[in-house]
């Protein structure tokens, strides 16, 4: 008797983990590299104005991924449009940009649509538009919170996480 795997064949799984003290408020800080997106594809080779290390926040309260206005200016990102944005303190029209984001698990999100907004204390917010494409777990361990974010890929494309429901299908 064998159990069927809920994972499809040819599945690539990439994860990263962040650990913070279990003291409120909790913010999971994520290092990443952000570069301009070009029609040539998802290169993360830095160009003029690129910075190689950016500080981001894993933000389940943000609908969209955002970068700081200062980083958008520094990277000289072209504006692809405008979008209404509601922050914790105001409503505004935000610029839309396309960037490449290299996450700590070596996953490249490209092109990644981001909004630019004032973000004091960080370079970007990883919002639910990206977070919802993976599995998230937050587990308490010895006075710390451990966040693990896993993304699944098949044939080079992000796929939805396999169901976490136990399979009751049995072969044999």
N, C-alpha and C positions, 0 to 999 in steps of 0.2 A: 504494500500500500504506500503510495506517495501523495504528498500534499502538493497542489499546484501553487506556484509562486504568484503573488499579486503583482510582481514586477515583470514588465514585458522584456523580451530578449533584446540584446544590444542596448541595455540601459546604462548610462553613465551617471553616477551619483557624486555630487560635490557638496561638501559641508564646510562650515566654519563655526567656531565656538568663541563666545565672549564670556568673561567671568567678571562679576562686580560684587562688592559687598552687599548683603541683603539689608540695606538701610534706605528708607524712603527719603527723597524720591530716587527712583532707579532709572538710570539712563545707560543703555548699552552703547558704548562707543566703538565704532568700526573704522579701522584704517582702510583706505582704498586709494586707487589712482584714478583720476578723472582727466580725460583728454577730449579735444574736439572730435566730433564724428565727421568723417569725410566720406564721400561716395565710394572711395576706394575700399572701404571695409573697416572691420573692427581692430585697427591698429592701436596699441597703447604706447607707441613710441612717442616720447614727448616732442613737442614742437615749441616754437617761440612762445614764451609766457606760461608754458605748462609747469605745474608743480607735481612732484612725484609722490607726495604723501598728503592725503586729505583726511580730515577728521569728520566722521559722519555719525549720525545718531539713527539707531534702529527705531523708527517711530510708527507704532501701530495706530496712532491717532491721526496720522497724515494720510489723506486719500492718495495724493500724488507725491512722487519723488521730487525733491527740490534741491537746488544748489544756491549758495549765497550769491547775492548780486555782485559782491566784490570778486568772487571767483569767476563769475560769468564775464565780468569786465577784464579781469587779468588774463583769461584764456581767449579773449576777443571772440566770444561766441556769437555767431550770427543769430538774429532773432527770426524764428520761424513762424511767429504769430503771437497772439495775446490770448489770455485765458483768465476768467474770473477766479479769484482765489480768496478763501476765507482763512485767516490765520487765527491764532488764539487772541489777538488783540485788534485786528482790523480786517475789513474787506478791501480788496484791491484788484487791479488788473495786473497780472504777472506776464512777463515775457516767457515764451516757449523756446527751448533750445533742444538740440540733439547732441548727446555726448556719448562717450564710451566710458563705462565704469568697470574697473578691474577690482573684483572683490577679493578678500583674503584667501578664498578657496581657489583662486586662479580662474574663476568664472568671469567671462567678459560679457557684460550686458551692452549690446550694440545693435542698432542705435537705441539709446535709452532716452525717452522723452522726459525732460525735466522742466520745472518752472523755476524762475529765478526770483528770489525774495530776500529781504533782510533776514539773516539767520545769525543772531549773535551767539558766539561761542562755538560754532561749528561751520564746516564747509558745505555739508549736504545732509539732507534727511532722506533715508531710505523709506519710502512710503508703501502703503498697501498695494499700489499698482505693481510693485516688485515683490513685496513680501508674500502676497497671495499666490505667487507662482511657485512657492516652495512649502516645505514643512517647517514649523517653528515649534521648539519645545523650550520651556523655561522650567528648570528643576532646582529646588533648593538643595545645597550641599554644604554642610559644616559652616553655616553663617554666610555663605555666598549664594548668588543666583547664577546658574549656568545656562546661557542661551545657546542653542544649537539651531542653525539655519541650514537646511538641506534643499538643494535644487536638483531636479532630475532632467536628464537630457537623452534624447534619442535622435540619431542621425544629425547631431549638431544643433538641434533645436530644443528649447525648453519645453517640457511637457508637464501637464498637471501631475501633482503628487499621486502615486498609487493610493488606492483606498486604504485607510488604516483599519478598516473593518476586517476581522479575521475571516479568512476564506473557509467556507464549509464544503468546498468542492474536493472530492477525493477521487484519484485515479487508481485503477488497479484492482 
